[in-house]
Amino acid sequence: LIVRLCPQAHEAAIGVTAAKGRFVRAFPFHLAELNVRTAPFATCCTCDAHATDEGLVRALFADLGSHRKQRQRAPRQICGFPPICLRLNSLLRKNRSGLQAMTKNWTAIKGALSGFSRVQLLGLVQDLYRADPKNQDFLHVRFLISSEGSDISPYKKRIKAAINPSRWDAPIKYREARRAISDYNKARGHLDETLELMFYYVKCGNDVTLEFGDMDEAFYDSMGSMFGSLVKKITAQSDPELKALWLDRLDKEHQRVSDTGWGYGDELEDHLEDLRASQA
């Protein structure tokens, strides 16, 4: 059993004393050492439930004495005292307000971080930074911004690796390429850079079909869908210079694949007509 209670609750509900911040054995039947932290609940390491109500905690520990003989006969389990788990689950069924399953969400994390100092928060961010290259890309894009914008090259590399991998027989991973764009939007989401990544997605796909010939229908559906989303995002803007700039770039890209099969070139032309119409 692992018990976590505030010191006041321990004094009231259990009646044991503290030794260097940890409550030790206080029962004649050799209860395992109690690991104590400053949190107002008790939790069982087997059933993963915790108690916040003092009365229920009292009932839990008062019940230990009656289960002493059962413990001696029962096989040893994870917590070393199986009846505790049974009792805790019983209390859970009887009183949902006092006992509840441990929740894992942002609210719980926010509460855990609320007492952190500036140094502790910096240490946590450093650990996250070192844990995964994607976390590094996130923080670089979010905070390291020059007069020319942020460095989106890591996201471009992910798109190219997914759409136009170095190995000719490697599968195309459309979802991974789109996730790169989504990850960038979560990190910064600047309009110009988002448009650039969407355009790069299509460009990488066009490079593939120009090198290897006609692809399957799913390939052109994905490229056409991204091209259409790119055009919609541009037409939604009120900046005429932005529209003119992108119309020129998209038209040149369309010319590269205008004769491609599966009606791909025609689909891109239809999207371009929508962009031209928005300029009127």
Helices and strands as residue ranges (DSSP letters): H 7-13, E 18-19, E 22-23, E 42-43, E 49-51, H 54-62, G 65-67, H 68-73, H 82-94, E 99-101, H 106-113, H 118-131, H 133-143, H 153-163, H 174-187, H 191-212, H 217-235, H 240-256, H 264-279
